Amino acid sequence: MTGQWAERSNTATDLCRRALRSGGGENRFDLVVEVPPGADVRRWEAAGATWVLTSFEPQPPESVVREVIGVGP
């Protein structure tokens, strides 16, 4: 599953399970998920995501970036 884009119609749990199944044994890897600012990341964490990254649109306003940084992880 390395480098594949997931379909948006799947649930967080389904996507994580699929990815983790395909990377078992010696081929373990981090599962990275990209979400928009303000998204609830708990479902991804519960599903097994290793990293949840905040995604910005190209050229976001500085105020939006500062707000996300202020909220923290």
Order of alpha helices (4+ residues) and beta strands (2+ residues): alpha-beta-alpha-beta-alpha
